[in-house]
Structure formats: C-alpha cells, structure tokens
C-alpha cells in the first residue's frame, strides 16, 4: 500500500467505520508550510525524511549525517521531493540556520537528547525518535527544555497517534474490561551475533569524532557502525529502549500509570558470546503502588511469537482483557474469554522491520507533529509525557546491570536507597559536549 492510498483508504474494517483522511491545510498557504531538517538518515531517518517530505505543505530543507553511505541513503530517499535538501554534517552548524522550523532526529541514542536540546535552544521544534535520552537524566532535561523554551517536542512512540489505539484507550477508560490492573508487553526477534570487534583505523567515509559527539571518546571497532551500537552501554540502551519503549508505553498509557514504585529485571546475554553488552533476553516488572503493574518480555534472539505475534501487549482488567498484536489491531474479550469486539486496520505490523515496524500508520504521528506546529492539534506524545515511559526502560536496564530490585519515588521515579543504582541515572560527557538547557 502506498502512502496516498493509505491516506485515502485505511479503514477499521470490522467496525465498519473509516479513519478520517488527513486534512487539507488552508489550500497549502505559505503561512502553513513547515520546513524541517533531519539528523541521522541511514535507515529510519531516511524513511522519516521521505515521509515528512510527502506530507502536505512540508519541506525537508536539510539532512545531517556524518557517514557517506547514510548521506547517500538520505539523498536517495528525497530524490523525488520537490525541494532538494542541503547537507550539513555538523549539528552545531545546522541548528544555527534560520530557515527551518523543526529538527527531526533519528541519530544513535547517545545523540537524541543532546541534539534535541541544541534544536530547542536554537528555536526549533523537535521530533525525536525513541528513546528521548540515553539515560534518565537526559529525559528529564529534555522535558525541562521543552517547557522552558516553549517549543514542541514529540517523541517517536507513534502508537499514541494510531486512531484505533486512541479509541481503545477511550473504551478502557469507559470500562470495557472493568478496572485495568495488569499489563504485559513483549518483543521477539532473531538477531544474529555481532562477533568480536577489532580496533581498526576509522574508515574515511565516517567522521567518528562527530559520530561520538557527547559520548566520551572510545576507539573505533569494526562491529559498531551502523546498527550494533545499540548493544553497547556507552552509546546504546539495549532492546528495552530500542523496542520495549513502544509496548511499555502502551501498557502505561492504557493503565493510566505514572511513575513506578518498584522495578525488577532478570535476563542476560544468553544466545551468543560476543561483544554485545546489553541483555538479549530480559523480563522486567514495574509496580505502581498497590494497584497496578506491568511486565515486559524481550527475546532479541528467539523469534517465537506470543499470542501469534512477534510484539504486542495485553491489558488485563477485572471484567475482561484487551489484546494488541503490535500494530493498530486489537481484540476485546469478556471475563469468560469470549471475543466481544475486534478492530482491524489495513496495515499489518511487521515487528522485525528495522525501518518501520508499524508501516504507514506512522504517518498519523508525523502529521500530528506538523499539525501541532501549525496550532491545529495538540501533540499526542509530548516528551513531558513520553519520558515517563522511557524512564521505565532505563530503570529496567539499571535493575539488570546492578542486579538489584529498585525502589523508586512515586512522584518522579527517582531511585531510592541505592548509590550504585543511582549512579547510573546520568552519564559522563566528553568535555565541552554536555547538554545545557
């Protein structure tokens, strides 16, 4: 299905209703034009650039990357766009440009919050992919920057914009499954070993100094760029923040939960013996006082599905259950496990697609962002809210790394009574690169 067909034809098939078409913006009035720049265009970022360029009255003016293959991918993605983008390799130079409205960030995790804060403090709205920080401190700092500088910051937890899931949350709030008290999310993949990296000379196609940016300097290894940085604590955040963010966010959203009081995590690197540092198998639990809890299961290297799906979530209530298969579909069962409602969208989720696991449903989220800049909508996933879900993922990782059960302040999620765990709340930065609000 192409994007234009999606915009015209996506339906809630079993419900017999049509998802509203994206609106026409004031006959494409120049005053409504939104101009964006995209940082990080190797894979997901190239997809974002293409999608934003195809939204009504949106232009991609700049792309920003530090590796030649990624730059080529970004330019290829925009080859049919009416406006040809300008390449600016250094984000510090890019944010000083006055002729664009919003910065879209799909760089490695250690760049998300620092780049977003650079954008905000230079007058830009920001769309930042998950996670909204490489550590809990950065998520809080980014939320602070959004409020202080009065800029819009949307995180890429795109399920918050799916019309079907917005409808499902409304139904849960109205009591369709009674009191929702427990949620379970999962993610499964068949990732291969990354091997043991060799220290080599940085390829001439990569500006490794700019790639590392705010992270303290490390030697270059041949199994780091482009994707494997996810599995190193120095740059990445593991599967919890890489994919767990989506389902954990939905679980928290449906339960209407805020900050946890208790967090546990079990698992490890089980499938291979290699340089991969983060868990490939992880089961984390989150308690929110006496009445609500979430469990999340991750298997990066065993793709066996749960409920027939490679990713998804289940919301349990005292009068029924809601089941999601990772996309926009959901089913509702009564207390006797009888199916009482089923909603389907035309887009089937592909949990192992590294570019867009939820297909063209992402367009609802991108459109919400640019419409919010125009003053026509409100953000569905402002970072002030999104960072609460990312915090859960960080806390799961901290519990995993320390081997501790974390007890947290219910008002803000801060770790109580453990100096070892609290030390992982924030990272060290390369001199001169620490983000400043």
N, C-alpha and C positions, 0 to 999 in steps of 0.2 A: 504494500500500500504506500503510495507516495504522500507527501505532506499535504498537498492540496486536496487530494481525495479524503485524507483523514479529517481535515478541517470541515469538509462538506458533509461527510457521510458517517462519521463514527456514531454508533448507536448503542444504547443499552438494550440489547436485543431481547432478552427475556422479559424486560419490564415494559417493552413496547413504547419507550419514550426516546426522544432524540436529544443528544447533548447539544447545547446551544452552539451555533457557529461563533467563531471569533469575530468580534465586531469590526466594522469599518471605522477608521479613526478620522472623523472630520474631513472626509474626502482627501485624506493624506495631506492635510495642511502642513506647511513647513514648520509651524509652531509646535506641531505634534511629533516631529521627527526626533527619534532617539538615535544618537550616534555612539557606538561602543568600540572598545578596544579589547582584544582577547589575549591574555597571557597564558602561555602553555598550549601549544597547538599540535602536539604529536599525535594524539589519539582522540580522547574525549574532547579535548579543546578544539580540534579541527571540526568535530561534529557540532560543538556548540557554535563555532563561528558560522558554519553553514546554516544552522537552524536560525540563529539570530538574523542573519542576512536575508532570510526568506520570510521573516515576519513583516507585516505591513508597516511601511514607513520607518524601517530600521536600517541603519547602515553600519557596516563594520569598517571603521576607518584605519585601524592599526592592528597588527599582530605583533606579539612579543615572545621571542624564544631565543635560546642560546645554543641550539643544536641544528645543524644544517638539514638533517632528514626531517626533523619536526617542522622546521620552517617550510620545507617543500610540501609537507602534508597540509599545512595551513593554507598555503597559496593554492594548492590543488583544490581544497575544499571550497575556496572562494573564486574559482576560475570563471564561473558564470554569474557572479554577483555584479550588479550594475556599477558599484564602486570598487576600484582596485585598492586593496589595503596597502599601507606603508609599513615596512618592517622597522621596528625599533627594538634592539636587543636588550637594552638595559632598562628595567622597570623604573629606575630612579629618573631616567630621562623621559620616559613615556608619561609619567603622571604629571609632568610639568606642561604637557601640551594642553592648550586651552580649547581645542576644537572637538572634544568628545565629552559625552555625558556620563558614561558608565564604564567601569572596568569589569570584565568577565575573567575569572581566574580558574584555570584548570592545571596549574603547575603542580609539582610534587608537594606533599603535605607540609613540609617544613617551610614552604613559601606562602601558604594560604593566608594566615593571619598577618604576617609582616607586609605582604603585598597589598592586602585589603586595607590595612591601616594607612599605608602610603597613599592609596587611592582616596580614602576618606579624607585624610588631612590635606589633600590637594583638591578637594571639592568635587570628588566623583562619587556617584552611587556605585554600589558593588554587588555583583553576583559572584559568589564564591562556592566552588564545589565542596562537598563534604570531604574531610571534616573541617570545621571552621577554626581549627587550631591543631598544632602538633602536640599540645599538652593542655591541661585545664586552664592554666593561667592565660593562654592566648585567647581562648574562647571568651573568658570574662573581659579581657582587654578589648577585644573586637566589639563586644556588646556595649562596652563603655564608650568606645569611639563612635559608634552609631548614634548613641543618644547625645553625646557631647557636641558632635558636629552636624547633627540633624540631617544625616544622609540615610538613604535606604540601603540596607544590606540584606540580601536574600541568599540563603544557603541552598545548596542543591539537594535537599531532601524533597524531591519532586512529587512524592506521593501526597503531600499536603495539598497539591493543586488538582489531583485527579477528581473529576466530578463525582465518580462513583464512590470513592472513599470519603469525600466530604458528605455525601448522602448517607453512607454507612455510619459515620460518626454521629450524625444527627439522629439516626434511628437508635443507636446505642444510648445516646443521651435521653431519648424518649422512652427507653425501657424495653426495647425489642428482645433483649436477652436478660432482662432484670438488672440486678446490680452486678456490674462487671468488676471482678476482683482479682483475676489472674490472667496474664497474657504470656504467650510463648512465641518466640520467633526463631527462625533457623536460616542457615545458608550452607549450601554444599557445592563443591567444585572439584575438578580433577587436575589441580595444578601439579606441574612436574618439578623435579629437583632443580635448584638453581646452581648446584655444584659448589666447588670451592674456587673462589675468585683469585686471580693473580694480579699483583700490583704491576701495572704497566704505565707507560707514558700516556698521558691524556691524548685521545685522538684529536687531530687538528680540526675536526668538524665540531668540536664541543668546547665552549667556554666554561670550563669546570669551576672557575672562580665565581662567576655569576650564578652558575647552577647551584653551588653550595650556599651562596648568599649569606643568610643569617646564621647558618649552622657552623659551629666550629670546624676548622679545616681537617679533613682526613685525606689519606692517599686514595687515588683513583684505582678501582678494581674493574676487571673486565666483565663482571656479572652484576653491575649496579644499574646502569642506564640502558634501557628506558624504564622498565617496569619494576625490576626487582628491589629497588629502594624501598618499596612498601614493607619489606620484611626485615628491615634493619631499624632498630630503635632510634638511631641517630637522625634518620630522615623521615621514616615512616611511622605508621601507627597500627600495623597489623590488620588482620581481617576484621577485627572488631570495628575499627573506624572506616575501613575500606568498604565493607559491605554491610556490616552489622548496624551501622548508623540508620539505614533505611527501615529495617524491621523493628529495631529497638525504638526508633522514633514513632513508628505507627503504634507500637504497644503502649508507649507512654501517652500518646495522643488519645487513643481510644479509652484508656483507663482514667484520663484526666489527672495524671500523676505529675508531681513537680520534682523535687529533689529526693534522693534516696536516704534512708537511714542506715542501711546495711548492704554491703556488696561482697560477693564471693566469686572466685573463679578457679576452675580446675582445667588442666589440659597440659599441652606442651607441643614440642616439635617431635612428632612421632613417626611420620611417614618416611623421612629421609634423614641422612646425616650429611649436612652441608652447611653453608654459611647462613642459612635462614635462621633468624633470631627469634621472631615472634611466634606465637603458637600456630600450628596448622590445625589443631584440634582444641576447642575451647568451649566450656559450658559455664556461663556466668549467670548469677542470680542477683536480683535487685529487690530490696524490700522498701516499701514506702509506708512506714508506720505499721500499725497492726492490721490494716485492711486491704492492702494491695501489694502485688508482687509481679515481677517479670522474670522469665528465664529465656536465655538465648543460647542456641547451639550452633557451633560453627565447625564445619569439616572442609578444610581447604583442599584436601587430597583424597576425598572419598565422596563420589557424586551421588550416592544412593539417596533417593528423594524421601521427603516426609510428606505425608498426605498427597503423594503423587507429584510433588513439586520440589524443585531444587532450592526454592526460597519461599518464604511466606510467613504468615503469623496467624495465631488463633487467639480469640478473646473469649474467655470463659466467664459466664455470669450465673447467677443462681436460678435463672429461668431459661437458659439456653446458651448457645455457642455461635460465634461468628468465625468463619474460616476464609482466609485470603491466600491465593496461590502465587503471590509475588508481584502481581500486576494490578489491574483495576477491577478484576472479578472478585466476587465474594458470595458466600453461601451462609444462610442463617438456619440453624437447627433449634428446635424446641427442647424442653427438658428431657423428653423421651427420645431424643436424637432423630426426630422426624424433620426432613427438609421442609421448611416453610417459606423460604424465599431464596432465589438465585438471581444474581445480577452478573451479566457478562458484557465485556467491551469487545470491540473488533480487534484490539491489539493484544496479542498473546505475549506474556513476559518471557524473556529468554535470560535466565539467571546467569548464564556464563558468557554473555556478550559483554566484553570489556568496554565497549563504546556507549551502548545504551541498552541496559537490561530491560527497561520498560518501554522501549520503542518510541513511537511518536507521541505517546501520552506525555512525554517530557515537554512538548510544546505548550501545554497548559501552564506549566511552571514558568517557562521563559516569557510567555505572553503576560502572565500576571506581573512579572517584574517590570516589563516596559510599560504596561498599563498603569502600574503604581507610580512610576516616574512621571507619567502624564497626569497623575492626580485622579485617574478614573477608577482605580481599585485600591485595595489595601493588600500589602504583602501577606501571602499565606504562610511563609516560613521566614519571618524576620530573624536575624541572628540573635536577638534578645531572647527568643523562644528556642531557636534551633540549638543553641549552645548547651541547653539543658539536656538534650538527648545525646549530643556528642560527649558531654561530661560523663554520662553513664558508661560509654565505651571506654573512655580514658580510665575511669575508676576500675572497670573490669581488667584492663591491662595492668594497672598498678597493683591490684589484688593478685594477679597472676605473677607478676615479677617479684613481689615481696613474699608471696606465699601466705599472706595474711587475710583474715576477714576484716574488711574495712567498716568502721563505724563512722557515720557521717552526720554532719549538721543538717537537719531537715530544712533549714532556712536557705542554705546556699550550696549544699553538697560538699562542703569542705571536710577534709579527713580529720578525725578526732583521735587523740591519744596514740599516734604513731609517727615519730620523727622520720623513720625510714620511709614510710609511705608518703608522708607529706613532702619529703624532699623531691619526689617525682612530680609534684604539682607544676613545676616550672623547669625550663631547660636553661643551659648556659648558651650564650650567643657569641658569635665571632665579634671581636672588638669593633665597635662602630656600627654594628648592624642591629642592635636590639630595637624592637619596635617601640615607638613612642606615640602616645595619644595626645 
